[in-house]
Amino acid sequence: MVPERTSPIACTLRHVVCAALLAVTIAVGAPGPARAELFGLSQPANVGDAKIAATAYRASGRYDRDLSRVTAAASAWIALRAPQVSRPAMVFDIDDTLLTNWEVIKADDFGRVFKGDCSRLPEGPCGWVAWDLRGRTPAIPQTVALYRKARQLGVAVFFISGRDEPQRAATERNLRMVGLGDYTRLILVAKGAHYASAANFKAPQRAAIEAAGYRIIANIGDQPSDLAGGHAERTFQLPNPFYRIP
């Protein structure tokens, strides 16, 4: 007995499932470029693609424009609020808030390499600790302007950084070099101390500033953990797609 040859129309009419088989048959037999099957995967964004996108974001000028948007909003706020309160204060993070680490980020291909020297710059790799201890990290113009605006308004400036105490001298030298020497206090992590999140260190420090009689009208940083935990009237997060600090 010769098997009955089923036409596409007959197949569709007789069995709904045949439609799926027919689609596979047409796809296999049809000429054209091969297509990658996704198979319903739920993988996260590709890290290589993310690095390319972050580099393009910075090179395009969008990063600088976004910095300007955030700092302009912060500047308008402190200009409004500072005259209204007694002993106004503002808190700044340091790394990639006031100082840009773009050179070491590129040299380490977006990795957080802490150990090692920086003798192979600009190619890298370069240890972040050695990078900080050089005391020559460039400033971010937009936040430097914001800092100067705060000081003109009589706002006390506090720096709270995830850098540790052995980096104090280099950090102070770096801040003076880029015109950020007129501040009330630089707060660093005690040597050997560890925190699950930067917020666990920074929020209590802001609380201590308030306990000393200051009113923190603004807190600015590039990481959510710089701003979490309260103790500031308003927070301003700068763009930073280059790394994440928990």
MIVEXMI-111566 format. One record per residue: residue number from 0; residue in one letter; x, y, z of N, C-alpha, C in turn. Coordinates in pm, 1 decimal. Each point is the difference from the previous one (the first is absolute). Layout:
NUM  A  X  Y  Z  X  Y  Z  X  Y  Z
...
***
This chain:
0  M  85.7  -119.0  0.0  -85.7  119.0  0.0  89.0  123.6  0.0
1  V  -28.9  91.7  -86.7  79.3  122.6  -8.9  -53.3  100.6  100.2
2  P  86.2  54.6  86.3  -46.6  96.0  100.0  -59.5  122.8  -67.1
3  E  -105.2  51.1  64.5  -62.8  119.3  -52.6  91.3  120.3  20.5
4  R  19.7  79.2  -104.5  80.4  123.0  11.4  -92.6  111.5  48.6
5  T  35.9  59.2  109.3  -83.8  102.8  60.4  43.2  137.5  -47.0
6  S  -92.0  74.9  -55.3  30.8  136.2  -43.1  2.6  90.9  120.5
7  P  67.4  117.0  -12.1  1.2  93.9  111.2  -139.2  39.7  44.1
8  I  -90.6  22.2  -95.1  -135.5  42.1  36.9  -71.7  -111.3  73.1
9  A  12.3  -122.0  -51.8  -66.0  -112.8  65.3  55.2  -22.6  139.2
10  C  130.7  15.8  11.1  63.4  -18.8  130.6  -55.2  99.8  102.1
11  T  -12.4  121.6  -43.1  -48.5  102.7  91.1  -143.5  -24.9  40.2
12  L  -78.5  -47.6  -94.4  -141.1  -25.8  29.1  -17.3  -119.6  91.8
13  R  83.9  -102.6  -17.2  -18.9  -123.4  75.3  55.4  7.6  141.0
14  H  115.1  55.0  13.9  68.9  -5.0  130.5  65.7  134.4  29.9
15  V  -36.4  60.8  107.7  60.1  128.4  36.1  149.8  -13.8  21.6
16  V  40.8  -113.5  56.0  141.5  -18.1  27.7  82.7  -4.5  -126.3
17  C  -60.6  -36.0  -111.1  75.3  -5.0  -125.4  49.9  137.7  -41.4
18  A  -65.6  103.5  46.1  44.0  134.3  -35.9  141.2  25.4  50.6
19  A  26.7  -47.0  120.8  133.8  17.3  54.5  102.8  -79.8  -77.9
20  L  -36.4  -124.7  -36.1  90.6  -83.3  -79.8  25.2  61.2  -136.1
21  L  -102.8  58.6  -56.8  13.1  62.9  -130.5  95.2  118.5  7.1
22  A  -9.7  79.8  107.3  87.6  115.5  15.1  145.3  -41.9  9.1
23  V  26.4  -110.2  72.5  136.8  -50.3  11.3  50.2  -45.6  -135.2
24  T  -86.2  -71.8  -76.2  39.2  -50.2  -131.7  35.1  113.7  -94.0
25  I  -80.1  105.7  0.8  26.5  113.3  -88.2  128.5  70.1  39.7
26  A  20.7  17.3  132.8  119.1  69.8  46.4  127.1  -75.6  -36.3
27  V  -5.0  -133.2  12.8  117.6  -80.9  -31.1  29.5  1.4  -148.6
28  G  -103.7  -5.3  -78.1  21.6  -10.0  -142.7  20.6  131.7  -69.9
29  A  -37.2  109.5  64.9  6.8  129.0  -67.2  141.9  53.3  -1.9
30  P  42.6  60.3  -112.6  133.4  59.5  -7.2  4.0  129.6  80.5
31  G  120.4  47.4  31.9  15.8  126.1  72.0  98.1  -15.8  114.3
32  P  33.3  112.5  64.7  97.7  -3.8  109.4  -51.7  -78.1  119.3
33  A  92.6  -68.3  67.5  -37.2  -76.0  119.1  -37.6  94.8  113.0
34  R  -94.9  -40.8  80.8  -41.7  81.2  112.7  29.9  -73.6  130.7
35  A  52.0  76.0  99.8  31.2  -61.2  129.6  -128.8  -20.3  77.7
36  E  -14.5  -117.9  55.8  -116.4  -27.3  83.1  26.2  48.4  142.2
37  L  -98.5  66.7  62.9  16.7  53.8  134.7  -39.2  -100.2  108.2
38  F  -86.8  -93.0  -32.0  -39.9  -106.6  92.0  -55.3  51.6  132.7
39  G  -49.2  122.4  1.2  -58.5  52.9  122.6  97.7  18.3  113.8
40  L  128.4  22.8  -29.9  99.7  16.4  106.2  -25.3  128.5  78.5
41  S  44.2  1.6  124.7  -19.4  117.2  85.3  133.6  54.6  48.3
42  Q  102.5  -9.5  -84.5  131.6  47.8  40.8  -1.0  152.1  16.1
43  P  85.3  53.3  89.3  7.7  145.6  16.0  69.4  63.6  -120.0
44  A  5.5  132.2  0.5  65.7  72.8  -108.3  145.8  -44.6  -11.6
45  N  47.9  -8.6  -120.6  137.8  -42.4  -25.4  97.4  105.0  52.3
46  V  98.2  -43.0  78.3  93.9  93.1  61.7  83.0  72.7  -105.5
47  G  41.3  -72.2  -104.3  76.8  63.4  -107.1  -78.8  110.7  -67.7
48  D  -128.4  -26.1  -25.9  -84.6  101.9  -60.8  -16.9  119.2  93.0
49  A  -12.0  -27.5  130.8  -16.5  108.1  97.6  123.4  90.1  3.1
50  K  118.6  -57.7  -10.5  122.4  80.6  -0.7  6.3  89.2  -123.3
51  I  -38.7  -56.2  -114.0  -2.3  78.8  -123.3  -99.0  115.3  12.4
52  A  -117.8  -28.6  55.2  -102.6  103.1  15.2  44.8  109.1  97.0
53  A  64.6  -39.5  110.4  45.9  98.5  98.2  108.1  89.9  -59.2
54  T  90.1  -58.8  -77.8  105.0  78.8  -64.4  -60.2  98.5  -98.8
55  A  -96.6  -46.2  -78.5  -65.1  87.3  -97.3  -77.1  111.4  69.1
56  Y  -63.3  -32.3  110.9  -75.1  99.6  77.2  91.5  113.2  43.4
57  R  117.0  -34.0  47.7  92.1  103.9  44.3  58.0  78.5  -116.9
58  A  36.6  -70.7  -107.8  62.9  65.5  -115.0  -96.8  90.8  -75.5
59  S  -128.3  -29.9  7.0  -98.9  74.6  -77.9  -31.2  137.4  56.8
60  G  38.1  24.4  123.6  -36.0  124.3  66.0  -124.2  -10.7  86.1
61  R  -70.5  -112.2  -9.7  -122.0  -15.9  80.0  32.0  -7.0  149.5
62  Y  110.8  -61.5  34.2  40.5  -7.7  140.2  19.0  139.8  57.6
63  D  72.7  85.7  -70.5  22.0  136.2  46.9  -130.6  77.5  9.2
64  R  -88.0  -20.7  -96.3  -128.7  69.8  4.3  -82.7  -44.8  119.8
65  D  4.4  -129.6  30.5  -74.8  -50.1  114.6  60.0  49.7  131.3
66  L  132.6  8.4  6.7  63.4  59.8  117.1  -49.6  143.0  20.0
67  S  -7.0  73.6  -109.3  -43.1  140.2  7.3  -145.0  11.6  45.4
68  R  -84.5  -91.3  -44.8  -141.0  4.6  39.3  -16.4  -22.4  150.1
69  V  71.3  -99.3  53.0  -13.7  -30.0  142.9  58.0  113.0  85.2
70  T  118.1  47.5  -36.9  63.4  104.6  81.1  -75.2  132.5  -10.4
71  A  -63.3  26.9  -113.4  -81.4  121.9  -11.8  -119.8  -6.3  94.6
72  A  -62.2  -117.5  8.8  -113.2  -16.5  92.2  45.4  16.4  144.8
73  A  115.4  -57.7  32.6  52.3  12.2  136.3  35.9  144.9  32.4
74  S  58.5  69.6  -97.6  37.1  139.7  20.5  -122.7  86.7  27.0
75  A  -106.5  -22.5  -76.7  -123.2  76.7  20.2  -59.3  -27.5  138.2
76  W  7.5  -125.6  43.0  -56.1  -35.6  129.7  76.3  65.5  114.4
77  I  132.4  -8.6  -0.5  74.3  56.2  112.2  -9.5  152.9  1.2
78  A  -12.3  61.8  -117.9  -17.4  145.2  -4.7  -131.7  40.6  65.7
79  L  -101.4  -82.5  -16.9  -129.5  26.0  62.6  1.3  -29.8  149.2
80  R  58.5  -113.2  36.5  -13.9  -51.1  135.5  102.0  56.7  98.4
81  A  122.3  23.6  -42.9  105.2  40.7  93.6  -36.8  123.5  82.4
82  P  -60.8  103.5  -59.2  -32.8  118.2  81.1  -113.0  -24.4  99.9
83  Q  -69.8  -110.8  -13.2  -118.1  -25.6  82.5  29.9  -75.6  129.2
84  V  119.1  -56.5  11.7  28.3  -85.0  115.7  124.2  49.2  73.6
85  S  9.9  -42.1  124.0  117.9  29.9  80.0  104.4  -109.8  -19.7
86  R  123.2  39.4  -19.2  114.3  -90.6  -16.9  -25.7  -102.9  -111.6
87  P  -26.6  46.8  -122.3  -20.2  -93.2  -110.8  129.0  -74.4  -34.1
88  A  -16.0  -126.2  -39.3  115.3  -82.9  -37.4  -33.5  -78.9  -125.5
89  M  105.0  -39.4  -69.7  -14.6  -83.3  -118.5  103.7  -110.2  5.8
90  V  -40.2  -120.6  -36.6  89.6  -115.8  0.9  31.7  -40.0  -143.5
91  F  127.6  -20.8  -27.3  46.6  -48.0  -129.8  72.5  -132.9  18.8
92  D  -27.9  -95.8  -87.4  90.3  -112.5  -22.1  120.9  55.4  -76.0
93  I  105.6  -79.8  -14.6  119.0  48.3  -70.7  16.8  -66.7  -135.6
94  D  17.4  -132.0  -1.9  37.2  -67.2  -124.8  -116.0  -6.4  -98.6
95  D  25.1  55.9  -116.5  -96.7  11.4  -108.8  -122.5  80.7  40.1
96  T  21.1  82.3  103.8  -92.6  107.0  34.2  72.9  133.1  -14.2
97  L  113.3  13.2  67.4  84.7  118.5  -14.6  124.0  -27.4  -83.6
98  L  51.6  -122.1  8.1  119.9  -38.3  -76.0  -35.9  -111.8  -97.0
99  T  52.4  8.3  -122.3  -31.2  -100.9  -100.6  110.7  -104.5  -10.1
100  N  -40.2  -125.5  7.8  93.8  -112.4  -11.0  -1.9  -63.4  -138.5
101  W  -42.5  73.8  -100.6  -17.5  -59.3  -132.5  128.4  -64.0  -51.8
102  E  115.2  60.1  25.6  125.8  -56.2  -51.5  25.2  -140.0  55.0
103  V  -20.4  -19.6  129.7  24.4  -132.2  57.8  -113.1  -96.5  -36.0
104  I  -120.1  48.9  -17.0  -110.2  -85.7  -44.3  32.6  -59.6  -136.3
105  K  47.0  82.3  -91.1  39.2  -49.2  -133.5  118.3  -95.0  9.1
106  A  99.4  37.4  80.4  120.8  -81.6  10.4  -31.3  -139.4  53.9
107  D  -99.4  -10.4  87.8  -37.8  -128.9  58.7  -116.7  -65.6  -72.8
108  D  -35.6  53.8  -114.7  -110.1  -55.3  -80.7  -126.0  -18.5  85.2
109  F  -30.4  103.4  77.9  -118.9  5.2  85.5  6.5  -95.9  119.4
110  G  116.4  -57.1  26.5  13.7  -85.6  116.9  35.7  82.2  123.4
111  R  -25.4  -54.0  117.6  36.8  65.6  125.5  125.7  -69.3  52.9
112  V  113.6  37.3  -54.3  128.7  -58.7  36.5  60.2  85.4  111.3
113  F  13.3  -54.3  119.4  45.6  81.3  112.3  151.1  -7.4  20.2
114  K  59.0  -116.3  -20.8  143.2  -15.0  25.3  80.0  27.1  -127.0
115  G  129.3  24.6  19.4  89.8  21.7  -113.3  30.3  146.6  -21.2
116  D  109.8  25.6  -72.8  40.9  138.2  -24.3  -66.1  53.6  -126.9
117  C  34.0  122.3  -32.3  -58.3  65.7  -117.4  107.5  36.8  -101.5
118  S  107.5  -78.0  -2.9  113.1  33.3  -87.4  -30.5  -21.5  -146.9
119  R  -110.3  -71.4  -31.1  -30.5  -29.4  -140.5  -108.7  89.7  -58.2
120  L  -33.9  104.7  70.4  -97.8  94.6  -54.8  56.8  67.9  -124.6
121  P  -80.6  34.9  -100.9  -146.2  -9.1  3.0  -56.5  -136.4  -39.7
122  E  86.7  -95.2  -39.4  -54.1  -129.3  -42.5  -55.1  -80.8  117.0
123  G  70.8  -0.8  111.5  -45.6  -75.7  115.3  49.7  -143.3  -2.1
124  P  -40.6  -79.6  101.0  -92.6  37.0  107.7  63.3  92.4  103.1
125  C  -84.6  50.5  87.8  43.9  92.8  103.3  -83.5  -25.2  124.5
126  G  65.2  -19.3  112.6  -72.3  -21.5  124.6  -65.1  128.6  48.6
127  W  -125.5  -8.7  43.1  -71.9  120.2  41.7  63.3  65.5  122.9
128  V  55.4  -78.5  90.1  62.9  59.0  117.5  121.2  82.7  -41.8
129  A  84.3  -56.0  -86.9  116.2  73.9  -49.4  -44.3  124.4  -76.6
130  W  -107.5  -13.3  -75.3  -54.4  113.7  -74.7  -39.5  112.9  96.2
131  D  -71.5  -33.0  106.8  -41.0  101.8  96.5  119.9  61.7  70.8
132  L  98.4  -82.0  32.1  115.3  49.9  75.0  88.6  93.2  -82.7
133  R  -16.1  -0.2  -130.5  74.8  96.5  -83.0  -43.8  142.2  31.6
134  G  -127.3  16.9  37.0  -51.6  132.9  33.2  -11.2  92.5  -119.2
135  R  -23.0  -56.6  -118.0  -7.8  82.7  -120.6  -126.5  -27.3  -81.4
136  T  -104.3  -48.6  63.3  -123.6  -31.1  -71.1  -68.1  129.2  -44.2
137  P  -37.5  10.8  -129.0  -60.9  124.8  -49.5  -138.0  25.4  59.3
138  A  -40.0  125.4  -1.0  -129.6  39.7  53.6  -108.0  -9.0  -107.1
139  I  -123.9  -7.7  46.3  -117.8  8.5  -86.9  -48.7  144.8  7.0
140  P  7.2  74.4  -110.1  -28.7  144.7  5.4  -138.4  33.3  53.8
141  Q  -99.8  -77.9  -36.6  -137.3  34.0  41.4  -17.0  -3.6  151.1
142  T  58.2  -100.2  65.1  -17.5  -8.3  145.3  95.4  93.5  73.7
143  V  113.1  31.7  -61.2  86.6  101.8  58.8  -74.3  134.0  3.9
144  A  -70.1  32.4  -107.9  -78.8  123.7  -4.0  -109.6  -1.3  106.7
145  L  -61.8  -116.0  20.3  -102.8  -13.1  102.7  59.3  19.7  138.8
146  Y  114.8  -58.6  23.3  70.5  17.5  127.7  27.2  148.2  25.4
147  R  49.4  68.3  -101.8  31.4  142.9  16.4  -126.0  81.6  26.9
148  K  -109.9  -38.6  -64.0  -126.9  68.9  24.5  -42.1  -19.6  146.0
149  A  15.4  -120.5  50.3  -35.0  -27.4  138.9  81.6  86.5  95.3
150  R  128.2  10.1  -26.2  84.3  79.4  88.9  -33.6  149.0  -8.9
151  Q  -33.7  48.3  -118.2  -39.7  140.2  -15.3  -126.5  31.6  79.7
152  L  -86.9  -101.5  11.7  -124.4  16.8  73.8  17.6  -20.7  150.9
153  G  122.0  -28.6  43.0  26.0  -22.7  140.0  -37.5  -138.9  48.2
154  V  -12.2  -93.5  -92.2  -34.6  -137.8  34.7  126.7  -75.1  41.4
155  A  -2.9  -64.8  114.6  113.1  -82.2  43.4  4.0  -126.5  -84.7
156  V  117.8  -36.6  -48.2  15.4  -116.6  -86.3  71.5  -111.5  75.2
157  F  -61.8  -117.4  -6.1  59.9  -121.3  56.6  22.3  -99.2  -113.3
158  F  117.2  -60.8  -1.6  28.5  -109.0  -93.7  -7.7  -131.8  76.9
159  I  -80.5  -92.6  -48.1  -5.4  -134.9  58.0  36.4  -97.7  -109.9
160  S  111.6  -69.1  16.5  55.0  -84.8  -105.7  22.4  -142.3  48.6
161  G  -9.8  -93.6  -92.3  32.4  -138.7  29.4  148.5  -27.6  3.1
162  R  82.4  99.5  -31.1  145.2  -17.0  16.6  30.4  -17.4  149.6
163  D  115.4  -63.2  28.9  30.5  -22.6  141.7  106.4  97.2  50.8
164  E  20.6  -1.8  131.0  87.2  96.8  66.3  143.4  4.8  -54.5
165  P  61.5  -114.2  -38.2  134.1  9.7  -56.7  8.3  84.2  -128.0
166  Q  -113.6  29.1  -60.0  -1.8  82.9  -120.1  -28.0  147.4  29.4
167  R  -6.1  36.4  126.6  -38.9  136.2  35.6  94.7  105.6  -57.4
168  A  128.7  -15.5  22.2  94.5  103.8  -44.4  -8.2  19.5  -151.2
169  A  -3.1  -109.5  -75.0  -7.2  10.8  -145.7  -132.3  62.2  -44.0
170  T  -108.6  -35.9  69.1  -131.0  54.5  -35.4  -6.2  149.3  29.5
171  E  50.1  42.0  114.5  1.8  142.5  33.5  83.8  78.2  -100.4
172  R  112.7  -55.9  -38.8  85.6  66.1  -98.7  -71.2  12.5  -134.3
173  N  -69.4  -106.6  -38.0  -73.3  -1.3  -126.5  -112.4  105.8  1.3
174  L  -74.5  5.5  110.0  -109.2  96.9  10.1  51.4  143.2  -8.1
175  R  111.4  28.3  67.4  57.6  135.1  -7.9  45.5  31.2  -142.3
176  M  55.9  -98.4  -66.2  52.6  20.5  -135.3  -108.0  44.6  -97.1
177  V  -123.0  -52.0  16.1  -108.0  33.1  -93.5  -92.4  108.9  55.9
178  G  43.2  68.2  105.9  -75.6  113.8  50.1  -112.8  -34.7  94.1
179  L  11.5  -112.4  70.1  -105.6  -44.0  91.0  49.9  -6.2  144.3
180  G  83.3  94.4  36.8  62.1  -5.7  132.2  -79.0  66.8  110.8
181  D  -105.2  72.9  -34.1  -74.7  76.1  100.3  -122.8  -79.4  44.7
182  Y  22.2  -100.5  83.9  -109.5  -83.7  45.9  5.6  -12.1  152.4
183  T  -109.4  -45.9  56.3  -8.0  -11.4  145.6  66.2  -126.9  50.1
184  R  -25.6  -112.0  -69.2  58.6  -125.4  47.6  3.2  -103.1  -112.2
185  L  106.2  -77.8  -3.5  14.3  -114.8  -89.2  -13.7  -125.8  84.0
186  I  -100.8  -80.7  -29.0  -28.5  -120.3  78.8  32.9  -122.8  -83.1
187  L  93.3  -82.7  51.1  44.4  -120.2  -68.6  -25.8  -123.3  86.7
188  V  5.7  -116.6  -62.3  -22.0  -126.6  70.2  122.3  -31.5  87.0
189  A  -23.9  -42.7  121.9  110.0  -38.5  88.6  79.0  -115.9  -60.6
190  K  129.8  -1.4  22.4  84.6  -106.0  -53.3  -46.6  -136.6  50.0
191  G  -20.1  -91.4  -93.9  -41.1  -135.2  33.5  -149.8  -19.3  16.0
192  A  -77.4  109.2  -4.7  -145.7  -12.9  14.7  -61.5  -47.4  -131.0
193  H  -106.2  -79.1  11.0  -69.4  -51.2  -118.4  -149.9  14.1  20.9
194  Y  -69.2  34.1  -107.6  -144.3  18.9  4.2  -64.7  -75.5  -115.6
195  A  -113.8  -60.9  27.0  -71.5  -72.0  -105.8  -47.1  94.8  -108.3
196  S  -29.2  122.8  38.1  -42.5  102.7  -93.9  61.6  132.3  39.2
197  A  28.7  82.9  -98.6  49.8  134.7  30.4  -101.1  77.1  84.2
198  A  -128.1  -29.9  -18.1  -103.7  68.4  77.5  15.8  -26.2  148.8
199  N  49.5  -117.8  35.9  17.7  -33.3  141.8  105.6  87.1  66.7
200  F  92.3  51.0  -79.3  101.3  92.0  50.4  -45.7  145.2  -11.1
201  K  -56.2  35.5  -113.4  -25.9  141.4  -28.5  -121.7  56.1  72.0
202  A  -107.4  -77.6  11.0  -120.2  52.1  65.3  25.4  38.8  146.6
203  P  68.7  -84.0  79.2  29.2  41.2  137.2  89.7  123.5  8.6
204  Q  88.0  17.0  -97.7  84.0  119.9  -0.9  -83.7  125.6  -23.2
205  R  -99.3  -10.6  -86.6  -89.8  114.6  -21.2  -82.0  27.5  126.3
206  A  -41.7  -107.0  65.9  -73.6  17.7  125.2  85.7  73.9  103.4
207  A  129.2  -31.0  3.5  90.3  66.5  93.6  16.8  147.3  -34.5
208  I  0.9  31.8  -128.0  8.3  140.4  -42.5  -123.3  75.9  48.2
209  E  -115.8  -62.0  -15.4  -123.1  62.6  48.3  2.2  15.6  152.0
210  A  51.0  -100.2  68.6  6.9  5.4  146.3  90.8  113.5  47.9
211  A  95.7  39.6  -87.9  89.7  110.5  34.3  -65.0  135.6  -24.8
212  G  -125.2  0.4  -45.3  -72.9  125.2  -15.4  -14.1  51.0  -141.1
213  Y  45.6  -75.0  -99.1  -13.9  41.2  -140.0  -131.7  -50.7  -58.9
214  R  -46.6  69.0  -102.1  -116.6  -44.2  -76.5  50.2  -37.2  -139.2
215  I  -0.7  -129.4  -31.1  49.0  -45.3  -131.3  -110.8  24.3  -101.9
216  I  18.4  101.8  -81.5  -103.5  34.8  -98.2  14.3  -79.9  -128.4
217  A  118.9  -55.5  -24.1  19.3  -77.2  -123.0  112.6  -100.5  19.1
218  N  -17.2  -115.2  -63.4  100.6  -106.9  -1.3  15.9  -43.0  -144.6
219  I  121.4  0.4  -51.0  22.3  -30.0  -141.1  104.7  -109.4  -14.9
220  G  -28.4  -98.0  -85.2  92.1  -110.5  -25.3  -33.2  -67.0  -132.0
221  D  83.5  -96.2  -37.6  -21.1  -69.0  -127.1  -54.9  -140.5  17.9
222  Q  -14.6  -46.2  124.0  -50.3  -134.0  28.0  -126.2  9.7  86.6
223  P  -96.7  -88.9  -19.9  -114.6  -1.1  90.4  40.7  -15.4  146.4
224  S  107.2  -75.6  25.1  44.8  -21.0  137.7  61.6  125.2  61.6
225  D  38.4  98.9  -82.2  45.3  128.9  53.2  -114.7  75.9  63.6
226  L  -120.7  -26.8  -45.9  -115.3  81.9  33.5  -100.1  -69.6  91.7
227  A  9.3  -131.7  9.1  -98.3  -76.5  77.3  16.5  24.5  150.1
228  G  -109.8  -14.2  71.6  6.8  6.5  145.4  -45.8  129.4  61.7
229  G  -44.7  94.7  -82.4  -54.7  123.7  54.1  105.2  98.2  46.9
230  H  -42.1  91.6  90.2  84.9  103.6  56.9  47.6  99.2  -106.4
231  A  -92.4  41.7  -85.0  21.8  107.6  -96.6  -137.0  40.3  -52.6
232  E  -20.8  131.0  -16.0  -130.1  45.4  -49.0  -24.8  -45.2  -143.3
233  R  103.3  11.2  -81.2  -13.8  -44.7  -138.9  127.6  -71.7  -42.2
234  T  -15.5  -96.9  -90.3  115.1  -73.3  -54.1  6.1  20.3  -150.8
235  F  121.2  -3.1  -52.5  22.6  19.8  -143.0  99.7  -105.9  -47.1
236  Q  -46.6  -88.7  -88.3  86.2  -107.6  -48.6  54.7  33.0  -138.1
237  L  131.6  2.8  -10.1  68.4  23.5  -126.8  2.7  -127.6  -82.2
238  P  10.3  12.0  -132.9  9.4  -119.9  -82.9  132.3  -72.4  21.2
239  N  -6.2  -132.3  3.5  121.9  -81.5  1.6  -36.1  -141.8  -43.5
240  P  9.5  -29.2  -130.8  -24.3  -135.4  -46.7  126.6  -85.8  -0.1
241  F  108.7  47.9  59.5  131.1  -62.7  -14.2  29.5  -105.0  107.0
242  Y  -58.9  11.3  117.0  16.9  -99.6  105.4  -110.1  22.3  103.7
243  R  -16.7  -99.1  85.5  -100.4  9.8  106.3  63.8  -34.4  134.2
244  I  -22.0  87.6  98.3  43.6  -23.2  137.0  -122.3  -36.6  82.5
245  P  -5.3  -118.8  58.3  -119.5  -39.8  77.2  -18.0  87.9  123.5
***
